[in-house]
Amino acid sequence: MASFVITMKDGTIRRFPHKGRPGGSYTKTIKYEGAMAIITDEYYNRTAIPVSDIKEIVETPNSY
């Protein structure tokens, strides 16, 4: 189960904390497609952020 903190080049911080979902081990994922970083949440909603706008991505796995 993962959480993501994305720091943008303009200093904005975008947080994508793990929330879980009933019925299984659903979690957030990130993948890179071309010039985009795509975060998919526990309900399969997607957020696409241009990689050129990102300064840093920190992934924190949750351990149980």
Phi and psi restraints in degrees (range 20) as a CNS / XPLOR table:
assign (resid 1 and name C) (resid 2 and name N)
       (resid 2 and name CA) (resid 2 and name C) 1.0 -123.4 20.0 2
assign (resid 2 and name N) (resid 2 and name CA)
       (resid 2 and name C) (resid 3 and name N) 1.0 154.1 20.0 2
assign (resid 2 and name C) (resid 3 and name N)
       (resid 3 and name CA) (resid 3 and name C) 1.0 -124.8 20.0 2
assign (resid 3 and name N) (resid 3 and name CA)
       (resid 3 and name C) (resid 4 and name N) 1.0 150.5 20.0 2
assign (resid 3 and name C) (resid 4 and name N)
       (resid 4 and name CA) (resid 4 and name C) 1.0 -127.4 20.0 2
assign (resid 4 and name N) (resid 4 and name CA)
       (resid 4 and name C) (resid 5 and name N) 1.0 140.2 20.0 2
assign (resid 4 and name C) (resid 5 and name N)
       (resid 5 and name CA) (resid 5 and name C) 1.0 -124.3 20.0 2
assign (resid 5 and name N) (resid 5 and name CA)
       (resid 5 and name C) (resid 6 and name N) 1.0 120.5 20.0 2
assign (resid 5 and name C) (resid 6 and name N)
       (resid 6 and name CA) (resid 6 and name C) 1.0 -113.0 20.0 2
assign (resid 6 and name N) (resid 6 and name CA)
       (resid 6 and name C) (resid 7 and name N) 1.0 122.1 20.0 2
assign (resid 6 and name C) (resid 7 and name N)
       (resid 7 and name CA) (resid 7 and name C) 1.0 -99.0 20.0 2
assign (resid 7 and name N) (resid 7 and name CA)
       (resid 7 and name C) (resid 8 and name N) 1.0 122.8 20.0 2
assign (resid 7 and name C) (resid 8 and name N)
       (resid 8 and name CA) (resid 8 and name C) 1.0 -86.0 20.0 2
assign (resid 8 and name N) (resid 8 and name CA)
       (resid 8 and name C) (resid 9 and name N) 1.0 160.2 20.0 2
assign (resid 8 and name C) (resid 9 and name N)
       (resid 9 and name CA) (resid 9 and name C) 1.0 -62.2 20.0 2
assign (resid 9 and name N) (resid 9 and name CA)
       (resid 9 and name C) (resid 10 and name N) 1.0 -26.9 20.0 2
assign (resid 9 and name C) (resid 10 and name N)
       (resid 10 and name CA) (resid 10 and name C) 1.0 -84.4 20.0 2
assign (resid 10 and name N) (resid 10 and name CA)
       (resid 10 and name C) (resid 11 and name N) 1.0 4.1 20.0 2
assign (resid 10 and name C) (resid 11 and name N)
       (resid 11 and name CA) (resid 11 and name C) 1.0 95.7 20.0 2
assign (resid 11 and name N) (resid 11 and name CA)
       (resid 11 and name C) (resid 12 and name N) 1.0 -10.6 20.0 2
assign (resid 11 and name C) (resid 12 and name N)
       (resid 12 and name CA) (resid 12 and name C) 1.0 -65.7 20.0 2
assign (resid 12 and name N) (resid 12 and name CA)
       (resid 12 and name C) (resid 13 and name N) 1.0 139.0 20.0 2
assign (resid 12 and name C) (resid 13 and name N)
       (resid 13 and name CA) (resid 13 and name C) 1.0 -112.4 20.0 2
assign (resid 13 and name N) (resid 13 and name CA)
       (resid 13 and name C) (resid 14 and name N) 1.0 126.4 20.0 2
assign (resid 13 and name C) (resid 14 and name N)
       (resid 14 and name CA) (resid 14 and name C) 1.0 -111.2 20.0 2
assign (resid 14 and name N) (resid 14 and name CA)
       (resid 14 and name C) (resid 15 and name N) 1.0 125.0 20.0 2
assign (resid 14 and name C) (resid 15 and name N)
       (resid 15 and name CA) (resid 15 and name C) 1.0 -110.1 20.0 2
assign (resid 15 and name N) (resid 15 and name CA)
       (resid 15 and name C) (resid 16 and name N) 1.0 135.4 20.0 2
assign (resid 15 and name C) (resid 16 and name N)
       (resid 16 and name CA) (resid 16 and name C) 1.0 -128.5 20.0 2
assign (resid 16 and name N) (resid 16 and name CA)
       (resid 16 and name C) (resid 17 and name N) 1.0 79.0 20.0 2
assign (resid 16 and name C) (resid 17 and name N)
       (resid 17 and name CA) (resid 17 and name C) 1.0 -76.4 20.0 2
assign (resid 17 and name N) (resid 17 and name CA)
       (resid 17 and name C) (resid 18 and name N) 1.0 148.5 20.0 2
assign (resid 17 and name C) (resid 18 and name N)
       (resid 18 and name CA) (resid 18 and name C) 1.0 -66.9 20.0 2
assign (resid 18 and name N) (resid 18 and name CA)
       (resid 18 and name C) (resid 19 and name N) 1.0 130.8 20.0 2
assign (resid 18 and name C) (resid 19 and name N)
       (resid 19 and name CA) (resid 19 and name C) 1.0 -118.8 20.0 2
assign (resid 19 and name N) (resid 19 and name CA)
       (resid 19 and name C) (resid 20 and name N) 1.0 -21.9 20.0 2
assign (resid 19 and name C) (resid 20 and name N)
       (resid 20 and name CA) (resid 20 and name C) 1.0 77.8 20.0 2
assign (resid 20 and name N) (resid 20 and name CA)
       (resid 20 and name C) (resid 21 and name N) 1.0 173.3 20.0 2
assign (resid 20 and name C) (resid 21 and name N)
       (resid 21 and name CA) (resid 21 and name C) 1.0 -154.0 20.0 2
assign (resid 21 and name N) (resid 21 and name CA)
       (resid 21 and name C) (resid 22 and name N) 1.0 136.7 20.0 2
assign (resid 21 and name C) (resid 22 and name N)
       (resid 22 and name CA) (resid 22 and name C) 1.0 -57.6 20.0 2
assign (resid 22 and name N) (resid 22 and name CA)
       (resid 22 and name C) (resid 23 and name N) 1.0 143.2 20.0 2
assign (resid 22 and name C) (resid 23 and name N)
       (resid 23 and name CA) (resid 23 and name C) 1.0 95.4 20.0 2
assign (resid 23 and name N) (resid 23 and name CA)
       (resid 23 and name C) (resid 24 and name N) 1.0 10.2 20.0 2
assign (resid 23 and name C) (resid 24 and name N)
       (resid 24 and name CA) (resid 24 and name C) 1.0 164.1 20.0 2
assign (resid 24 and name N) (resid 24 and name CA)
       (resid 24 and name C) (resid 25 and name N) 1.0 -169.3 20.0 2
assign (resid 24 and name C) (resid 25 and name N)
       (resid 25 and name CA) (resid 25 and name C) 1.0 -102.4 20.0 2
assign (resid 25 and name N) (resid 25 and name CA)
       (resid 25 and name C) (resid 26 and name N) 1.0 54.1 20.0 2
assign (resid 25 and name C) (resid 26 and name N)
       (resid 26 and name CA) (resid 26 and name C) 1.0 -74.8 20.0 2
assign (resid 26 and name N) (resid 26 and name CA)
       (resid 26 and name C) (resid 27 and name N) 1.0 143.8 20.0 2
assign (resid 26 and name C) (resid 27 and name N)
       (resid 27 and name CA) (resid 27 and name C) 1.0 -153.0 20.0 2
assign (resid 27 and name N) (resid 27 and name CA)
       (resid 27 and name C) (resid 28 and name N) 1.0 175.3 20.0 2
assign (resid 27 and name C) (resid 28 and name N)
       (resid 28 and name CA) (resid 28 and name C) 1.0 -78.9 20.0 2
assign (resid 28 and name N) (resid 28 and name CA)
       (resid 28 and name C) (resid 29 and name N) 1.0 147.7 20.0 2
assign (resid 28 and name C) (resid 29 and name N)
       (resid 29 and name CA) (resid 29 and name C) 1.0 -133.1 20.0 2
assign (resid 29 and name N) (resid 29 and name CA)
       (resid 29 and name C) (resid 30 and name N) 1.0 158.6 20.0 2
assign (resid 29 and name C) (resid 30 and name N)
       (resid 30 and name CA) (resid 30 and name C) 1.0 -131.3 20.0 2
assign (resid 30 and name N) (resid 30 and name CA)
       (resid 30 and name C) (resid 31 and name N) 1.0 140.5 20.0 2
assign (resid 30 and name C) (resid 31 and name N)
       (resid 31 and name CA) (resid 31 and name C) 1.0 -145.1 20.0 2
assign (resid 31 and name N) (resid 31 and name CA)
       (resid 31 and name C) (resid 32 and name N) 1.0 160.3 20.0 2
assign (resid 31 and name C) (resid 32 and name N)
       (resid 32 and name CA) (resid 32 and name C) 1.0 -113.9 20.0 2
assign (resid 32 and name N) (resid 32 and name CA)
       (resid 32 and name C) (resid 33 and name N) 1.0 121.7 20.0 2
assign (resid 32 and name C) (resid 33 and name N)
       (resid 33 and name CA) (resid 33 and name C) 1.0 -122.7 20.0 2
assign (resid 33 and name N) (resid 33 and name CA)
       (resid 33 and name C) (resid 34 and name N) 1.0 108.1 20.0 2
assign (resid 33 and name C) (resid 34 and name N)
       (resid 34 and name CA) (resid 34 and name C) 1.0 60.8 20.0 2
assign (resid 34 and name N) (resid 34 and name CA)
       (resid 34 and name C) (resid 35 and name N) 1.0 -121.7 20.0 2
assign (resid 34 and name C) (resid 35 and name N)
       (resid 35 and name CA) (resid 35 and name C) 1.0 -97.7 20.0 2
assign (resid 35 and name N) (resid 35 and name CA)
       (resid 35 and name C) (resid 36 and name N) 1.0 19.7 20.0 2
assign (resid 35 and name C) (resid 36 and name N)
       (resid 36 and name CA) (resid 36 and name C) 1.0 -123.8 20.0 2
assign (resid 36 and name N) (resid 36 and name CA)
       (resid 36 and name C) (resid 37 and name N) 1.0 142.1 20.0 2
assign (resid 36 and name C) (resid 37 and name N)
       (resid 37 and name CA) (resid 37 and name C) 1.0 -101.4 20.0 2
assign (resid 37 and name N) (resid 37 and name CA)
       (resid 37 and name C) (resid 38 and name N) 1.0 125.0 20.0 2
assign (resid 37 and name C) (resid 38 and name N)
       (resid 38 and name CA) (resid 38 and name C) 1.0 -117.4 20.0 2
assign (resid 38 and name N) (resid 38 and name CA)
       (resid 38 and name C) (resid 39 and name N) 1.0 118.4 20.0 2
assign (resid 38 and name C) (resid 39 and name N)
       (resid 39 and name CA) (resid 39 and name C) 1.0 -100.5 20.0 2
assign (resid 39 and name N) (resid 39 and name CA)
       (resid 39 and name C) (resid 40 and name N) 1.0 127.2 20.0 2
assign (resid 39 and name C) (resid 40 and name N)
       (resid 40 and name CA) (resid 40 and name C) 1.0 -112.4 20.0 2
assign (resid 40 and name N) (resid 40 and name CA)
       (resid 40 and name C) (resid 41 and name N) 1.0 128.4 20.0 2
assign (resid 40 and name C) (resid 41 and name N)
       (resid 41 and name CA) (resid 41 and name C) 1.0 -90.0 20.0 2
assign (resid 41 and name N) (resid 41 and name CA)
       (resid 41 and name C) (resid 42 and name N) 1.0 -174.4 20.0 2
assign (resid 41 and name C) (resid 42 and name N)
       (resid 42 and name CA) (resid 42 and name C) 1.0 -64.1 20.0 2
assign (resid 42 and name N) (resid 42 and name CA)
       (resid 42 and name C) (resid 43 and name N) 1.0 -20.4 20.0 2
assign (resid 42 and name C) (resid 43 and name N)
       (resid 43 and name CA) (resid 43 and name C) 1.0 -108.0 20.0 2
assign (resid 43 and name N) (resid 43 and name CA)
       (resid 43 and name C) (resid 44 and name N) 1.0 16.5 20.0 2
assign (resid 43 and name C) (resid 44 and name N)
       (resid 44 and name CA) (resid 44 and name C) 1.0 68.8 20.0 2
assign (resid 44 and name N) (resid 44 and name CA)
       (resid 44 and name C) (resid 45 and name N) 1.0 19.8 20.0 2
assign (resid 44 and name C) (resid 45 and name N)
       (resid 45 and name CA) (resid 45 and name C) 1.0 -76.0 20.0 2
assign (resid 45 and name N) (resid 45 and name CA)
       (resid 45 and name C) (resid 46 and name N) 1.0 141.2 20.0 2
assign (resid 45 and name C) (resid 46 and name N)
       (resid 46 and name CA) (resid 46 and name C) 1.0 -119.3 20.0 2
assign (resid 46 and name N) (resid 46 and name CA)
       (resid 46 and name C) (resid 47 and name N) 1.0 141.8 20.0 2
assign (resid 46 and name C) (resid 47 and name N)
       (resid 47 and name CA) (resid 47 and name C) 1.0 -121.8 20.0 2
assign (resid 47 and name N) (resid 47 and name CA)
       (resid 47 and name C) (resid 48 and name N) 1.0 124.9 20.0 2
assign (resid 47 and name C) (resid 48 and name N)
       (resid 48 and name CA) (resid 48 and name C) 1.0 -109.6 20.0 2
assign (resid 48 and name N) (resid 48 and name CA)
       (resid 48 and name C) (resid 49 and name N) 1.0 129.5 20.0 2
assign (resid 48 and name C) (resid 49 and name N)
       (resid 49 and name CA) (resid 49 and name C) 1.0 -126.4 20.0 2
assign (resid 49 and name N) (resid 49 and name CA)
       (resid 49 and name C) (resid 50 and name N) 1.0 129.3 20.0 2
assign (resid 49 and name C) (resid 50 and name N)
       (resid 50 and name CA) (resid 50 and name C) 1.0 -61.9 20.0 2
assign (resid 50 and name N) (resid 50 and name CA)
       (resid 50 and name C) (resid 51 and name N) 1.0 129.3 20.0 2
assign (resid 50 and name C) (resid 51 and name N)
       (resid 51 and name CA) (resid 51 and name C) 1.0 -61.1 20.0 2
assign (resid 51 and name N) (resid 51 and name CA)
       (resid 51 and name C) (resid 52 and name N) 1.0 -30.7 20.0 2
assign (resid 51 and name C) (resid 52 and name N)
       (resid 52 and name CA) (resid 52 and name C) 1.0 -64.8 20.0 2
assign (resid 52 and name N) (resid 52 and name CA)
       (resid 52 and name C) (resid 53 and name N) 1.0 -18.2 20.0 2
assign (resid 52 and name C) (resid 53 and name N)
       (resid 53 and name CA) (resid 53 and name C) 1.0 -93.8 20.0 2
assign (resid 53 and name N) (resid 53 and name CA)
       (resid 53 and name C) (resid 54 and name N) 1.0 -5.2 20.0 2
assign (resid 53 and name C) (resid 54 and name N)
       (resid 54 and name CA) (resid 54 and name C) 1.0 -98.6 20.0 2
assign (resid 54 and name N) (resid 54 and name CA)
       (resid 54 and name C) (resid 55 and name N) 1.0 132.8 20.0 2
assign (resid 54 and name C) (resid 55 and name N)
       (resid 55 and name CA) (resid 55 and name C) 1.0 -91.6 20.0 2
assign (resid 55 and name N) (resid 55 and name CA)
       (resid 55 and name C) (resid 56 and name N) 1.0 -42.5 20.0 2
assign (resid 55 and name C) (resid 56 and name N)
       (resid 56 and name CA) (resid 56 and name C) 1.0 -155.8 20.0 2
assign (resid 56 and name N) (resid 56 and name CA)
       (resid 56 and name C) (resid 57 and name N) 1.0 144.6 20.0 2
assign (resid 56 and name C) (resid 57 and name N)
       (resid 57 and name CA) (resid 57 and name C) 1.0 -123.9 20.0 2
assign (resid 57 and name N) (resid 57 and name CA)
       (resid 57 and name C) (resid 58 and name N) 1.0 126.1 20.0 2
assign (resid 57 and name C) (resid 58 and name N)
       (resid 58 and name CA) (resid 58 and name C) 1.0 -115.9 20.0 2
assign (resid 58 and name N) (resid 58 and name CA)
       (resid 58 and name C) (resid 59 and name N) 1.0 122.7 20.0 2
assign (resid 58 and name C) (resid 59 and name N)
       (resid 59 and name CA) (resid 59 and name C) 1.0 -106.7 20.0 2
assign (resid 59 and name N) (resid 59 and name CA)
       (resid 59 and name C) (resid 60 and name N) 1.0 127.9 20.0 2
assign (resid 59 and name C) (resid 60 and name N)
       (resid 60 and name CA) (resid 60 and name C) 1.0 -117.9 20.0 2
assign (resid 60 and name N) (resid 60 and name CA)
       (resid 60 and name C) (resid 61 and name N) 1.0 109.2 20.0 2
assign (resid 60 and name C) (resid 61 and name N)
       (resid 61 and name CA) (resid 61 and name C) 1.0 -74.4 20.0 2
assign (resid 61 and name N) (resid 61 and name CA)
       (resid 61 and name C) (resid 62 and name N) 1.0 139.1 20.0 2
assign (resid 61 and name C) (resid 62 and name N)
       (resid 62 and name CA) (resid 62 and name C) 1.0 -87.1 20.0 2
assign (resid 62 and name N) (resid 62 and name CA)
       (resid 62 and name C) (resid 63 and name N) 1.0 137.8 20.0 2
assign (resid 62 and name C) (resid 63 and name N)
       (resid 63 and name CA) (resid 63 and name C) 1.0 -115.6 20.0 2
assign (resid 63 and name N) (resid 63 and name CA)
       (resid 63 and name C) (resid 64 and name N) 1.0 139.9 20.0 2
